[in-house]
């Protein structure tokens, strides 16, 4: 119906394929959509009625997903005092599985760094995550314009990798590259180093 929305749809599907590849080691039953749902209810649980709004899907999709995850014994549901509201939370096994997946996908930097690499390309932008910021703002504008307004304080994913850095494991991934760059004269105001000074210490 529109080139921008169609390309965003293709980008989402391509990202989901990469996400499934990252999650493959968890037996094939943990999909990106299930990961998102488990992220939403981790660690405190959530009302099922709030999940569909947060995830951007219809109620029936959330209901089917919750039922599927209950059969896998990854989540559990209880009825609230009013008898109508269902509270969804992770089981002990579900919590353990999700935290392992979170470490592999998010804490390792695998997904976030790959998205940044796709957006930034080979260029070295002076403003960190500038393309990520632009892409996120565009997506938010479209979401708000077409009427899917979410609760402002709920943020399922952190778009700014500077905020996400606290979750990362170091070194990132299986290989690490360390680089010491000496600035050109006049670029920074710093004392000159002397012969024998230790410029960097890197523990392996």
N, C-alpha and C positions, 0 to 999 in steps of 0.2 A: 504493500500500500504506500510505502515511502522508502526512498533509497537509504536514508539515515537509519530508520528503524530496521530495515531489512539487513543492512550491514552489521548493525549491533546484534541482531538475532544470530547471524552467522558467526560473529565473534564470540558470542555466548556459547554457542554449540561447540566451536573449536576449543574454547577454554574448558568446557565440560569434558571433552575427549581427553585433554591433557590431564584434567583432574582425575578421571577414571584410571588413567595410566599410573598416576602417583598412588592411587588407592588400591591398585591391583594386588599388592602384597597382602592385603587384609581379606583375601578370600573371594573377592568379586562381588560380595553382597553389599559392601559399603560404597554407595554411589555418592557423587557430589551433592545431589539433592538430599540424601539421607544425612550426609555430613553437615549440611546447612541446618537441618532440623535439629540434629543433636547439639550443634553449636548454640542454637537458640535456647535450648532448655538446660544447657550445662552452665553452671553447676547447680542452680537452685530450682529448676523446673519452671513451667509456665502454664498458664491457662490455654487450653486448646483453642479457645475462641480468639486468642491474641496471636496465635502462631500463623494463621493464614494471612493476616495483615502484615506481619513482619517479613514473611517469606515471599510475599507478592504473588500468592496463588489463591485459588478458590477454596472454599471450606471443604468440599468433597475430596480434593487432592490431599489436604492435611489429614483428613479422617482416614483415607486409605493408607497413607504413609505411616500414621501412628499404629494402625491395625497390623501392618506388615512388620513394623519394628517390635510390636508386642509379641508376635509369633516367634520372632528371632530372640526374644527375651533381652532386648537391648533397652527397651523403655517399659515403664509401667504407668498405669493411670488410676486415679482415684476420683471419686465423686466429692465435690465440695458440699458444704452444709446445705446449700440451696437445692441439692439433688439434681441440678441441671448442668452445672459447670464441671468440666473434666480437667483435672490437673495432671499434666504430663511431666514425668521426670525420668532420668536415666536409672537403670538398674545398676547394681555393682559391676556386673560384667560389661554393660553398655558404657559405663563411665571409664572403665579400664581400656576398652577398645577405642573409645573416642580420644582419650588422652594420648594413646599411642599414635593414632592417626594425626592428631593435632601436632604432635612433636614432629612427625615426618613431613607434613604438608606446610604448616605455618611456622612452627618454632625453628625449623631448619632454614627457613627462608626460601624453600624450593618454589612455592607458588608465587609469592610476592615479588621475588627477585626476577622470576621468569616473565611476569607481566611487565615489570619495569623495563626489562631488556627488550621486550617486544615494542613498548611504547617509545623508548628513548633511542633505540637502534645503537649505532656505534658512536654517536655523538656524546660528548661529555658536557652536559648542561650545567651551568654555574648554579642554578637553582635546583636543589635536589627534588626529585619527584615532580617536576613541573608538568610533564605530560600526563602523569597519573592524576594530578590535581585537575587539569583541564578536562580529562575524560570523566572524572567523577562528577564534576560540576555539570557537565552536559547531561549525564545520566540522571542526576537529581532534578534538573530543570524539566526534562521530559517526563519524569515520574510525576512531579507535582502538576505539570500542565495537563496531563491526561487523567489526573484525578486519584492517583494512588498515594494519598498523603499518609505517611506513617507517623507514629508517635515520635516527636523530635528527640527525646532523650534516649531512645533505643537505637543502638548502633551495632549491627551484627558484625560488620567487618570494619577494621580501621584502614582507611584509604591511604593515610600518610605513613610511609615506611619509617619515618623518623620516630613516630609514636610506637610503631610495631617493633622497633629494634630491641626493646627490652625482652621480647619473647624469643629472640633468635638465639640459637646455639652457635658458638664459635669454635673452630672455623666453620663457615657456612658450607654445607655439602661435604662431599668426600675429598675435595681438593681445595686448597686455600692458596691465594696469591697475596703476598705481602710486598708492598712497594714503598720505598723511601724516596720522596721527591724533594730536591733542593731547589728553592725558589731562585729566580733570577735576581741579580742585585737591584735593590730599590723597590722590590715588590712588597716586602714585609719589613717591619721594624723589629729586628731581633739581633741579639749580640752575636758577634762572630765566634765560631767554635775554634778551638785550638787542637793541635795534633794530639791524639791520644784520647780525646773526648769520646764518650759513648753516645752515639747518635740514636741508637734504637736497640732495644732488647726484645727478642721474640722467643717466647717459650713454645716449644713444639707440643 
